[in-house]
Amino acid sequence: MNHPNQDSQLAALVLAGSREAYSQLYERTITEVYRTVRFLIGGSSDTDDVVQEIYIQMYRSLGQYDAARPFRPWLMGVAMRQIRAYRRKRWNQIRLIKKAQQSGIIADYDFSGEVVDKVSYRPLIASVERLPYKLKQVVILHYLNEYSQEEIADALGIPLGTVKSRIHSALKKLRSKRSSEILLMGKVEDLHEA
């Protein structure tokens, strides 16, 4: 049985810094949130990630919660915004892939999938790790954590133009590093053929 006042009281305790209250609030709401996410994103394997993002965003936004109002509808509002963001991101990815396939244009080399797959592509990770910190920071936030450029600007407290410039510079360095590795590999293979 749901007690709306108890949820609001737990939210107030979480704001006061109680980890126990956060745990109780999570336990009281997780089934509803998980079921909603699973239904709205179609049982995707990303359900757990979206649910985690909802609870992270809930914690970050709790200071904006009005305790005079019911907690669960507010939490569902947070959930809906995160689900909408997930669906928009997936739609944009699919749209870009289809557009590239239809146009037949060979797009620039996309490092994002390789950055996520750390185990299978260690040379790329090593290249990213050698980037200057400011460039590495935006690459990790954008490609590994999938932050939008606007979110990175907010997170780092820098202008959006600076974020775009850093991503461009980082990708340029990674591409030139990859090109030089390919050329070097070709020369080594030529030596073995002789």
Secondary structure as UniProt FT lines:
FT   HELIX           4..15
FT   TURN            16..17
FT   HELIX           19..40
FT   TURN            41..42
FT   TURN            45..46
FT   HELIX           47..61
FT   HELIX           62..64
FT   TURN            67..68
FT   HELIX           71..103
FT   HELIX           112..116
FT   TURN            118..120
FT   HELIX           122..130
FT   HELIX           133..139
FT   HELIX           140..144
FT   HELIX           149..156
FT   HELIX           160..193
//
